[in-house]
Each structure stands twice: as C-alpha cells, then as structure tokens.
Amino acid sequence: MTYPVASFLIQIKNAYMANKNEMSFPHSKMILSIGKVLKDEGYIKDIKEVKTEGKQNIVTATLLYRKNVAALKDVKIISKPSVHTYVDKFKALRSATKYDLAILSTTQGIMSHRKASKMGIGGELLARIS
C-alpha cells in the first residue's frame, strides 16, 4: 500500500459496489479523519477505531444505503504522492459541484470543501466524491 488515502477511498467504493455493510482498513489518523468527514457529509453511516491485541488497530466503516442505493457512487483521487494539487480559499468552494464532496487537507485538519470555504482557508485537494 503506497498511498493509504487512495486505497481507503477506493476500498469504500468497491465495498459499495459489492453491496457490503462494513469494511475495515488499517488505522491511521488521516484515514480516521477522512472517515469522519464522510460520516459528517452523509456518505457513510459510522466510522470507528477498533483496538486489536498486538496488531495495528483497524478502522471500521459502516456503509450507508438509501432505499438500497449506495450513498457513494464515484471517487476521483486528485492529489497523489507524485502530484499535489492545492486550492486557495477562493477555489475551495468551486473545487466540487454542489452535489459532490471535495476533501481537503488544510492547516486546520482534514475537512470538506464547504467547511474550508466557510472558514476561509485552502489546502491540498485530496479527492472528489460523488
């Protein structure tokens, strides 16, 4: 796993496509923060850290379906380890449509593009989710 952010988001998308109820991923603070943003924006039902003995902790995401339709349809990874894309406070709101979600890594933490534009900050554009 070379880029855990992309792996986490793609695994969530694949779990939705396979009609799974839950998916788990190795724990990191960044993965947990991205999961909390997805939960706050209504793309997953719940995210929690599960402590394991002797091994690395895992993050478990409970997926959300509305009338048997997946809440998350597509994931587009914008920033990669080789290419980083940054947006300023003016472009943060325009980084996704009003129906999509853009996840930004800012100096205040990981947040959605809506919250970043309200706070008047920009950052690295990690992914766009629809």
Secondary structure, 3 states (H helix, E strand, C coil): CCCHHHHHHHHHHHHHHCCCCEEEEECCHHHHHHHHHHHHCCCEEEEEEECCCCCCCEEEEEECEECCEECCCCEEECCCCCCCCEECCCCCHHHCCCCCEEEEEECCEEEEHHHHHHHCCCEEEEEEEC
